[in-house]
Amino acid sequence: MSESARMVSCVSSKSEVCSCHLVDRIDTYRELSRLFHGSEEAAADSIIRLVSATRSCHKMPYIDEDLIQSLHREAFLELLDPEVRRDFAIERVQLFGECDYDPRVNVVPPRESTYLDTGDGSRVESVRAAYAHAGYDPPKRLAALDCPDHIAVELDFMAHCLERLCGDATLADCAHDFFVDHLSGWAVLFAVATERRAFHASMRYSALVLDKFLACEAVTFRHSVPALCALRALPTEGIGV
C-alpha cells in the first residue's frame, strides 16, 4: 500500500468517508499557513503545491473555479518577480498587521479572537488549551507572532493534528473539534474579506483557495456547509474589515 493510500485510511473517526487524500489536506493547511505568514521567497512554491493538494476537493456551486484557476496563473507569474514578491509581503502586513492588527491602519483582522471573543479572552485560552492537549508548539516561522489564534497558526495546527493521527487516534477528534469549534467559525469571513480587499493575485488566490478548502473540510468533518454559507453573507462592517 502506498504512503498516500495508507494515510487516507487514517481519516477522522467522525467521518466515515473522505473524498480528500489526507496528505493533500495536510499540505493544503500547511501551504496556506505559509502564504498567510511565511517567507515570500517560498510563496511561489506554495502556490504550485496548492494546485495538486486541492485536486480532490469537492466542487462547490458557490465557488468560482474559473476565477481560482485564472488567479493561480497570475499569482505564480507575479511571484517569480523579486520586486513583486516584496510587494506581496508588504501588502500582507498592510492587510493583517501581523499580530498587532490596528483597524486604523490594517484592513482584515487575522485573529480568531477579533471575530469570536466576547471580551474575556476565552477564545485565546481555548486555543492554547487545544494546542497543549495535542502537543503542538508553533514552528519557528510562527513562534515570533506570539498570538496563537492567528490564521497561520491555526492552519498549521490543523496540519499538525492530521499528519500525526495515524500514530495517535485521539488527534482525529482534536482536528475535528478544533475545526468545528474554532477555525470554521471565523476563517470563512476572513477569507472572503481578504479576497475582496487584496490587490495582488497571490493574496486573492490564497484567500479563494482557503474559502474553497474550508467548505471541502466542512463536508469531510460532516460539519454544516449552510453555516459556512451564512458566514459569507455577513456584512463586513463592524469588525475592522
N, C-alpha and C positions, 0 to 999 in steps of 0.2 A: 504494500500500500504506500502511495506517495505521501510525502510530508503534508502536502496540501489536503489530500483526502483524509489523512489521519486526523488533522486538526479540525476539519469540518465536523467530524463525529463528536467533537467535544463541545458542541453548541449548548447554549444555556438550557438548563433543566426546565426552565419555564417556557421554552419554545420548542415544540416537538419537531418542527420543520423549519429549516432556514434556507432561503434561496441564495444567500450570500456566502461565499467562502470565508471562513474565519480569518485566514491570513490576509485576505483582501480588506476585511473590516478593520483589522489591526493596522494595516498600512494606511488606510484612509484616515483613521483617527490620528495617527502619528504625523502624517504629512500635512494634514490640516493644522495641527498644533504648530508645526514648524512654520507654516505660512503666516499664521497669526502672531507668532513670536519666535523668530529664529533668524539665522544668517540669510541676508538677501542673496549672497553668493550661491547658496544651495536652493534658492527658490525655484529656479528653472527645473532642477531635478525633481522637486516635489510636484510641480505641475505635471511633469511627464508621468510620474508614478501614479498620480491620482486617476489618470485615464484608465489604466489597467486595473487599479484597485477598486474602481467603482463600476466595473464592467457588468457585474452581476446584480447591481441594484435594481429594485423594482422600477418599472416605468410608471410615473405618476402623471395623471392628466393635467394637473396644475403646475407641473414643472416644464419649463421651456427648454427642451433638449437641444433644439437648433441653436438657441442663444448660448447655451453652455458650450457646445462644440465650436461655435464661432469665436467665443471669448477665449477658449483654450488655445486656439491658433494664435490669436493676438497676444495672449499672455506669454506664451513660450517665446515668441519673436521679440517682444519688448524686454524680456528678462535676459536675453543674450547681449543686450547693450549695457555696459557697465554704468553709464550715466543714468539710464532709465531704472536700473536696479537700485541705485541710490535714491532716486525719486520715489520709488516704490516703498523703500524703507522709511523715508521722510513722511510720506502720506500715511503710512501705518501708525506712526507716532502721532501725527496730526489727528487722525481719526479716533484713536483709542487712548492716547496719553499714557501708554504703558500701564502702570498700576495706579498712578495718581491722576485719574481722569478728572478733568476740570471742565464743567459744562460751558464755561465762558470761552474756552479755547478749543476743546475737543468736541467731537461730533457723536460718536457712538460709544456708550459705556461697554467695556469688555468684561465686566464682573457680574456674577450671578446676584450678589447682594444688592446691586443697584436696582435690579428688576424685581426681586422677590423678598428682600429683607423688610421686616416690619419696623426696623429701627433699633432692635435689641441685639443685633449681631449674631442671631441664632443661625442664620444661613451659613456664615463662615465657620462657626463652630461645628455645625453638622457636616460640612465638607471636610474639615480637619479630622473629625471622628471617622468618616468613611475612609480617608487615606490611611489613618493609623490602623484601622481594622484590616485593611488589605495589604499592609506592609509597604505602602507606597511613599517614596521620597522623590520629589521632583528632580529631574536630571539637572546637571549644571546649567544647561541652556535656560532653564526656567527658575532655578533656585533664587536668582537675584531679583526676581519680580516681587517676592515676599507678599504675594496675595494669592492664596490657594484657590480662590473662586474665579480666577481669570480664565477666559475661554480656552487659552492654550494649555493651561494646566489641567483643566477638567477633561479636555480631549485626550491629553497624554495619559491621564489616569485610566480612562476607558481602555486605551491600548494596553496599559499595564495589566489590567484585570483579564482581558481577553487572551493575551499571549501566555498567561500563566494558569489558565483554568484547567488545562489538561493535567497539571500536577496538583491542583488544589480545586476540587469541585465547588467549594464554597464561594470561589471568586465569580462563578457564573451568577449566583444570586447577588453578589456585590455589584457586578456590572449592570444587571437588570434593575436593581433598586436605585442605583445612582442615576441611571438614565431616566427612570420614571420620576424620581423624587427631586432631581436636580437639573440635569442637562436639558431635558425636553421641555422644562418649564420656562425657559428663557432664551435658549440658543436660537430658536427659530426667529424670534423677533430681532435678535442680534444680527442674524444672517440677512434678513430682509432689509433692515436699516443700513447695514454695511453696503449691500449691493446698490441701494438707492443713492447713497452718499459718496461712494468711492468714485474716483476718476480713472485710475489705472485698470486696464483689463485684468491684470493679475489679481487684484483685490476683488474685483467684481466676480471673477471666475471662482475664486476661493469661497466667496460668500454663497454663490449659487450652488456650488457642489456641497457645501455644508448644509444648506437648506434641503437639497435632494437627499443627502445621506441621512439626515435626521428623520425624514419621512420613511426612508427604507428601514432604518433601525427601529422605528416605531412598529413597523409590521413584524420585524424579526423578534422583537421583545413582546409582541402581542399587546402593544400599547395603543391608545386611542388615536388613530390618524385624524379623525374630525377635531380632536382637541388641538392638534398642531395646526390644522387649517384655521381654527378660530383665532389662534395667536397671530396668524398672518394678517388677519383683518383688523387687528387692534390698531388704534391711532398711535403714532409715534411721539405725539406731543406729551410733555409732562414727565418724561424720563431722560431728558437730555439728548434724545435722538430726533 
